Every structure is written in C-alpha cells, then in structure tokens.
Amino acid sequence: MHRHHHHRHRRADFVGETENGERTTTRVQLEMPPQAMERLQRLKERTEAASYAEVIRSALRLFEALVEEHEKGSEFALKRASGETLAYKIFV
C-alpha cells in the first residue's frame, strides 16, 4: 500500500551548531519529483533511518567526503564481493 504525505516528504530538519555550541535547526523545504522521492523512501527503509532528514544528512556527509578526496586528486575504485576491482567514475 502506497501512502502519500505530500507536505512531510518535502521537509527536512538539518541540525547545526551556533558559535557557543548550542544546537540549532533550520527547516528546509525540498521540491522533489516522484522518482527522487521514491529513491529517498527506499533508502530510508533500506538503511533503517529514523527520518528522511537522517538519510539526507548521511548522504551529505558521504558526498562531502567524496568531494574532498576528489579535490585532493584521489581516484575511486570498487572492490566487489567476488574480489573484482573496478574504477568508479563518480565525478566525470
């Protein structure tokens, strides 16, 4: 059964810190096409994340780390369960 929560799907809370270390949040509204929303829902289920915001925060951490490595000139490779290693072109 597919349920729709249109307004909830487009919102995510991001947690930050002020200069004195207090936690603050900023509400961000995201407009997402249906296919992207389905991807977000599937990732939330597959990772057992507590919220869409948690999925997005995790994705941002990973993407930030990849961008930093790319800027240092790193190349990316995948090692499959079979032992096969292949180049992984993330930034083309």
C-alpha positions in Angstrom: 0.0 0.0 0.0 1.4 3.4 -1.0 0.7 6.3 1.3 1.2 9.9 0.4 2.3 12.5 3.0 2.9 15.3 0.5 3.9 18.0 2.9 6.1 15.9 5.2 8.0 14.5 2.2 9.3 17.9 1.2 10.6 18.9 4.5 13.8 18.0 6.4 15.3 19.4 9.5 19.1 20.0 9.5 21.0 20.3 12.7 23.8 22.7 13.2 25.6 24.5 16.0 25.9 28.1 16.9 29.3 29.7 17.9 28.7 28.8 21.5 27.9 25.2 20.7 24.1 25.3 21.1 22.3 23.1 18.7 20.1 24.8 16.1 18.0 23.6 13.3 16.9 25.2 10.0 13.8 23.9 8.3 14.5 23.3 4.6 11.7 22.7 2.1 12.6 20.5 -0.8 10.6 20.1 -4.0 11.3 16.6 -5.3 9.9 14.8 -8.4 8.2 11.5 -7.6 11.1 9.3 -8.7 13.5 11.1 -6.4 11.0 10.8 -3.5 10.7 7.1 -4.1 14.5 6.8 -4.0 14.6 8.7 -0.7 11.8 6.4 0.7 13.7 3.3 -0.4 16.9 4.5 1.1 15.2 5.3 4.4 13.8 1.8 4.5 17.0 0.0 3.4 19.2 1.9 5.9 16.6 1.8 8.7 17.0 5.6 9.1 14.7 7.3 11.6 13.7 10.1 9.1 14.2 11.5 5.7 16.4 14.1 7.2 18.7 11.4 8.6 19.1 9.9 5.1 19.9 13.4 3.7 22.4 14.1 6.5 24.2 10.8 5.8 24.2 11.5 2.1 25.7 14.9 2.7 28.5 13.5 4.9 29.4 10.9 2.3 29.2 13.4 -0.6 31.3 15.9 1.2 34.0 13.3 1.9 34.0 12.2 -1.7 34.3 15.8 -2.9 37.2 16.4 -0.5 39.0 13.3 -1.8 38.3 14.3 -5.4 39.8 17.7 -4.8 42.9 16.1 -3.5 43.2 14.1 -6.7 42.0 10.8 -5.4 40.5 8.2 -7.8 37.8 5.9 -6.7 37.6 2.1 -7.1 35.1 -0.5 -6.0 36.0 -4.0 -4.8 33.2 -6.4 -5.5 32.4 -9.3 -3.2 33.8 -11.5 -6.0 37.2 -9.8 -5.5 36.9 -7.9 -8.8 38.2 -4.3 -8.6 37.0 -1.7 -11.0 37.4 2.1 -11.4 34.4 4.0 -10.2 33.9 7.3 -12.0 31.9 9.5 -9.6 32.9 12.9 -10.9 33.0 13.0 -14.7 
